[in-house]
Structures are given as C-alpha cells and as structure tokens.
Amino acid sequence: MKPLNRRTMIKATGISLALPLLESMNLAGGDQPVAEPTRMVFLCNTLGLHPPSLWPSEEGSSAYLDQLKDHRDDFTLFAGLSHANQFGRNAHDSEMTWLTSAPKPGVDGFRNTISVDQMVAGQLGYTTRFPSIVLGSHLQQSQSYTSGGVMIPAETSPAKLFAKLFLEGKPGEVRAEKRRLDQGKSILDQLKSQTDAVRRRASRSDHHLLNDYLESVRRTEKSIGEVQGWLDKPKPTVDAEQPQDIPNIQELIGRIELLVDLVPLIVQTDSSRVISIMIQDHGPLNIEGVSQPHHILSHHGQDKEKIGQLQRIETEILKCFARLIGGLKEKLLAAQRGGLKTVLIPQE
C-alpha cells in the first residue's frame, strides 16, 4: 500500500493537524510507524477515598477495585507517594500542593511552586491548540499553578469548553480576538520600554525582580504569537453534540461524567496533551442512600452509618473513573492501537 502523504492531506482538508496521526502517514520518509504522542491526565478527588474500601485484600481485590475490574490491566495502584511536610493551617490545605509538592501549604509566607501539569505544558508549548486544559467540577479552584505560584482558574462549564475546542467562532468574533491579541502585543511593547527607564533608576537588589518580570513579558509575547497562529487553523470536528451543563451542584456524578466524557475527545483530536480535573467538595449530594454532606461523611470517625454513605458516594466516583478509562480506550486505542497507562494514587 502506498503511504498516505501527510502534506497532501493538509492541503486537501486543512484540518489534519488537529487530528490523531495515522499509521499510513509516512512522515519519516521510510516504513517506520509514527510514534504516538504521550498525554497526561490528572484526576483528583479532593476528599480522598476510604482506604479499607480501596486497598486490595490478600485475594487481590476490594470493593472499589471491583468497580474497575473491566480495566484491571489498564491501571496501576501505587502507595507511599505522599508529599513530605504537608502540615499547614488545616489538613485540606494540601489540596493546593497535590501537583506541586511545595512544603507547609497555607502557613504564613507560603508560596506555591509550579505544578507538574504546567511544567509539562510549558515544555510542550503550543504544539497543540491548548498547552493544557484545567477543569473543575464546581468551582474555579484548581490544583494547577504557574511558575510564580499563581493558581490557574478551572473551567467548570463542559458546554463552554466544548465550544472552545470544536465550534468555530463567527468571523466577527475571530477578528475581535485577533484585535485583542494585537492590542496585547502593543501593551507589552510599551511595558518593555517603560521597564528600561525603571531599570536605570532601580537598585541592584531590584534588578532580579525586573528580570523575572521581563521574562514573564517575553513568555506572554511568545504565547500571543502562537495563539494567533492557531486562530487561522480550523478546529477539529467530532462525532459528538455539545453537552448541556448541569446547574445543580448537588448532581456531582452527572457533572463529573460531563467532564470525563470530554477527555477522550480532547485526546483523540490532539487538542491538548495535558489535562487536569479537580473533583471538589459539593456539600449535599443527590445520591440514593446519602443524607449527609460529602465533607462531613469524609470525617466519619469510624461511624458505620457514615462510612456506608461515604462508600456510596465514592463508588459512584470510581464508576466515573472507569468511564474515563473506557472512553479513552474506545476513542484513542481502537483507532491508533496504542497503549494506555493509568496510575491510581490515593491521598494518604
């Protein structure tokens, strides 16, 4: 079979750059198959999981792992990976350091470090339309932090994210976005010229702060140029309808399902290679047999009734994780014959 010429395909469709690489695309000029890019997907349940229900017994299974039995060969359960020095004002402060491992979160003078997802996204840059995608089940709170320790707000609307990924904007909207980016470049040029004047009057000890500032300006300037390049590229089309947001925050499971269902589409179309999802504390939940808020149940004090309700919640969350693995296998692996490596790391 004659190899499919990728350059010809780009000329013919204009969208193949946003599609998964195909085996029949002969990019290397020989018969070697194209290497599949590596992706990273982080999914954190901030209230953790009930350890006795998760860790396998001598028989090698548990109540929670049974929910994942159809994908047992697709994930690995790790222990002993807790971050050191995570004591802070309260136990939940460690949520902000799950992907950073910065010590002593929440105490006076604490400054977070870059999260691993943003470290990888920074290395990849705009290889894809979005270097990273940060999602949350309820709030804009996330576990993704820049190199300056600033939290990246999470997108909580699956409908809005779907539109950004797969729906073309109107011509007027695209032109307005280009003008906004051009204005951003002009502002950066002015900032750099003004900084030169400040540098001449600044003390030597302040120069390192100015250098950090200018470096961030340069990164922003580069990002603007790369974003402009993507504006002229058509978005990929997918065989899926735009999801409808679930406004009721008590519908935790439905909201999680909408988020995890987007991940296989993001991966399949190579729209981003770094994705993080934060399952947040939702308070009361519409789950059968659950009458108390999720947070209170997580502090069960070994009360059997509370543990039973907690297990009902966490069982549904584990089903969402199984749904994510199944979706990735269906959308990506069946088409590209690749391998899926999933790591399950409980919070301890």
N, C-alpha and C positions, 0 to 999 in steps of 0.2 A: 504494500500500500504506500502510495506517495505521501510523504509527510505534509501536513497542513502548514502552509506558510503563514505565520502569525502576522507579519507585516501586511499581507494581502487582506487578512481578516479585519485588521484595524481599519484599512481603507474602505472595506465594504460595509462595516457596521457602525464604526465609530464608538462602540461601547465595550469592546472585548477587553480593554484594560481593566475594567471593573469586574470581569467575570473570572471564575477559577481558571487556572492554567490547565489546558487539556493535554493529554498524553500525546496527541497527534500533532501538537505544535513543536516543531523542530527548532528550538532557539539556539542550541549549541552547534548546529550545523552537522551533527552526527546522528547516531541512532540512540543516544542515551536519553532516557526519560527526564523530564523536567522535575527538579526537586520541589516537593510541596512545602510552602512556607509554614513556619511554626507560628501558632497562635497561643495566646494566654487568656484564660477566662477565670476571673476570681469571683466566687460567690460566698458571701459571709452571712451567716445567721448570727446577729449581734448578741442574742441572748443564749447562744451556745446550744448544746444538745445534752440530754440527760445521759451521763456516762454509762450507767449499768444497762441502759437500753441500746447503747451503741456498740460497746466493745464486745467482740465475739467471745463466746464460751469455748470450752475445750473442743466442742464439736465444730467450731469454726464459723458460727453464725450468731445472729442476735435479732431482736425484734425489729430494729431499724435496718440492719443489713438485709433482712428478708425483703424489704421494700425495693432493694436494688438488685435482687437476685438475677434478673434478666440481663444485667450488665456487669456481672461479677468479674468478668475478665477485662473490664474497661476502666477500673479504678483501683487505686492502692490506698489503704488506710495507714496513716503514719501517726506515731506518738512521739513524745519527747521533743517537740519543736517549739515549746513555749519561749517567748522572749524573756530576757532577763530584766530585772529592775523595773517591773511594771506597776509597782505600788504608786498610787497618786492620791488625789483627794478622795476618790471613791473607785470601786472596782470597775465601773463602767468607763472610766477614762481611757482604759486600754483599747477601747474601740478605735480611737484615733491613731493608734500605733500598730494596728494589725498588719499593715503593709509597709510600715516604716521601721519598726523595732526600736524607735527612739526611747531612751530610758526615762523613767519617772514622769509619765504623762500627767498633765494637769497641775503640777506643783508650780510654785512661784518661779518665774524665769524660764519655764519650759518653752522650748521651740522645737517644733516638729521638723523632721527631715523628709527628704523626697521618698515617696512610696515606690515600691518595686514596679508597679504598673507604669508609672510616669517615667521611671528610669528607662524602661524598655521602650516606651513610646518616644522618648527623646532620642534614642538611638535609631529608631526606625524612621522618625520624621514623617513627612507626607508621602511615604511610599504608597499609602492608601489615602482615601479621601479624608478620613478621620484618624489621626495618630492614636487616639484612644477614645473609648466611649465609657462614661461613668453613669451608672444607673442607681436609683433608689426606689424602694417600694412605697415610700410615703413622703419623706422629707428630702430637701436638697442636701442634707448632711451626707457626706461620703467618707471613704477611707483612702481617698486619693489626694496626694499632696505634692505641690511643686517643690523645686529645689530650695525655694525660700521658706518652705514650711507653710504655705498657704493652701487651704483646702479648696479643691475643685468641686463646685456645686454639682450635685447629681441631677440628671434628668429623670423626672418621675412620671412623665406622660408618654406611654408607648405610642399613642397616636401622633404626637409631635415628632418623636424620634423616627417613626416610620416615614413621615413626610420629609424629614431632613435627608433620610437615606435613599428613598426610592421615588419620591414625587418631584417632578420638575417644577420649578417656580415659573411664574408668569414672566414674560420678557421684561416688563417694567420692574418687577421685583429683583431680577438678576442685575439690571442696570443700576438699581438703587444700591445693591450690595457692592457692586464694583466701585461706585462713587464713595461709599462709606470706607472701603479699603484704601482708595486713593487718598482720601482725607486723612486716614490714619498714617499713611506714609508721610504726608506733608507735616503733620504734627510731630512725628518722630524726627524729621529733619530739623525742625525748629528747636526741639528739645536738645538735640546734639549740639547745635550752635550755641545755645544758651549755656549748656554744661561746660563748654570750653572756656567761657568767660568766668564761670564759677570756679573752675579748676585753678585758674591763675590766682584767685584770692583765697582758696581753701588751704587749710593747714595740711601738713604732710600726713597726719594721722587720719584725715578725712579722705585722702586720695583713694584708699581701698574701697570705701563706700561708694565713691563716684565710679570707680572701675566696675564694681558689681552692678551699679545702676546702668552704666553704658552697655555692659554685656547683656543685660536683660533687654535693653532697647534694640541691640543688634539682633537678638533672637526673635524679638517681636517683628522686626522689619523683615527678617527672612521668612517668618511664618506667613506674614501678609502676602508676600510674593508667591509663596507656594499655594496658599488658599486661592489666590487669583487664578493660578493655573488650573485648578480643579473646577472653577466656575464655568469654563467653556467646555468641559467634558460632560457628556450626557450621563445621567445616573443610571444604574443598572435596573432592569425590570425583573420582578419576581412574581411567582405564581402564588400570590397571597394578597388578601384585601387588607386595607388599613384597619388596624384594631380600634375598637371603641374603648376609651378609658372607663375605668370603674371608679366613680367618685367616692363611693362609700369606703372609708378606710378600714372598716371592720371586715371587709372582704379581702383579708390578707392573701389567701390562697389564689383567688382569681387574679389579683394584682401581680403576684409573683409569676403566675402562668403566662400572663401577657408579656412580661419582661423576658422570661427564659425562651419563649417562642420566637422572639426577635433574634436571639443569639445565633441560631443556625443560619438565618438569612444573612446576617452580618458577615459570618464566616464564609458562607457559600459564595457571596458576591465580592469577597475580599474588600469590604468597605472599611474594615478596621481589623487589626490583628491583636489588639489589647482591649479587653472588656472587663469591667468590674461591676458587680451588683451587690448592693447592701440591703439585706432584709432587716428592716428596722422594727423597733418596738411599736406595735399598733394599738396597745391597750385592749379593750374588749374586742372579741372576735366572733364572727358568725360561723362557728363550727359546732356541729351537733355534739352535745355532751359537755360543752365547755361553758361555764357560767362565770368564771373569774378572768380578770385581765391577764394577758400573757406574762407581763413582767412580774406580777405577784406570784404567779404559778412557778416561775423560774426560781423564786426564793421559797421553795416548798417546805423547807425544814423537815424533810423526810415524812411529811404528811401523805399518806397513801392516796387520799382522795385528790389532793392537789397534783400529785405525781401522775395519777391516771389522766387528769385533764391535760397536763403538760404533754404527756405521751400522745394524746390525740392530736394536739397541735403539731408536734414535731413529726409525727408520722405523715401528716399531710405535706409538710415542708420537704421531707425526704422524697415523697412522691414527685414533687416539683423538680428535685434534683435528678430523679430517674427520667423525668420528662425531658430535661435538658440533654442528658446523655443520649437518649433515644433520638431526639431531634437532630443532634449533631451527627449521629451515625447515619440517619436517613438522608439528610441533605448533603453532607460532605463525603462521608466514606463510601456510600454507594456509588457516587459519581466519580470519585477520584482514587478509590482503592487505597486509601492511606491508613494510618494508624492513629488511634485515639488513646491518649494517656491522661488519666484523671487522677488527681490526688485529693484525698479527703483528710483534712487536718482539723480535728476538733479543738476548740478552745479549752484549755485546761485551767 
